Amino acid sequence: MKNSLGFFGFIAIIFLTFGITYLDFDNLNFGYNYKAYAMLIIGILLFGFVLYGFKKSSKK
């Protein structure tokens, strides 16, 4: 099994980090924070694909 997350895992962590950083916790309105929510959604999707790849590769 691969020990590192690879490129997509790194990009997922970057998107999650910047999404949380840019999120305004005083005003969680989607219209005001659409960039932060987009980064969080992309980061979660990419991280899901990375975890799915780990699960798929561990079955081999």
C-alpha positions as CSV (number, residue, x, y, z in Angstrom):
1,M,0.0,0.0,0.0
2,K,1.2,3.5,-0.8
3,N,2.2,5.6,2.2
4,S,1.8,9.0,0.7
5,L,-1.3,10.9,-0.5
6,G,0.3,11.9,-3.8
7,F,-0.5,14.9,-5.9
8,F,-4.3,14.8,-5.6
9,G,-4.2,14.3,-1.9
10,F,-1.9,17.3,-1.5
11,I,-4.3,19.4,-3.6
12,A,-7.3,18.2,-1.6
13,I,-5.6,19.2,1.6
14,I,-4.7,22.7,0.1
15,F,-8.3,23.2,-1.0
16,L,-9.6,22.2,2.5
17,T,-7.2,24.4,4.3
18,F,-7.9,27.5,2.2
19,G,-11.6,26.8,2.2
20,I,-11.6,26.8,6.0
21,T,-9.3,29.8,6.1
22,Y,-11.5,32.0,3.8
23,L,-14.8,31.0,5.5
24,D,-16.3,33.9,7.4
25,F,-17.7,32.2,10.6
26,D,-19.6,35.4,11.6
27,N,-21.6,35.3,8.4
28,L,-22.1,31.8,7.0
29,N,-24.3,32.9,4.1
30,F,-23.6,31.0,0.9
31,G,-23.8,34.2,-1.2
32,Y,-21.1,35.8,0.9
33,N,-18.8,32.8,1.2
34,Y,-19.3,31.0,-2.2
35,K,-15.5,30.8,-2.9
36,A,-14.8,29.2,0.5
37,Y,-17.7,26.7,0.1
38,A,-16.5,25.9,-3.5
39,M,-13.0,25.2,-2.2
40,L,-14.4,23.0,0.6
41,I,-16.6,21.0,-1.7
42,I,-13.7,20.4,-4.2
43,G,-11.4,19.5,-1.4
44,I,-13.9,17.0,0.1
45,L,-14.5,15.4,-3.4
46,L,-10.8,15.1,-4.2
47,F,-10.1,13.6,-0.8
48,G,-12.9,11.2,-1.3
49,F,-11.4,10.1,-4.6
50,V,-8.0,9.6,-2.9
51,L,-9.5,7.5,-0.1
52,Y,-11.5,5.5,-2.7
53,G,-8.2,4.8,-4.5
54,F,-6.5,3.7,-1.3
55,K,-9.4,1.3,-0.6
56,K,-9.4,0.0,-4.1
57,S,-5.6,-0.5,-4.1
58,S,-5.6,-2.3,-0.8
59,K,-8.0,-5.0,-2.1
60,K,-5.5,-6.1,-4.7
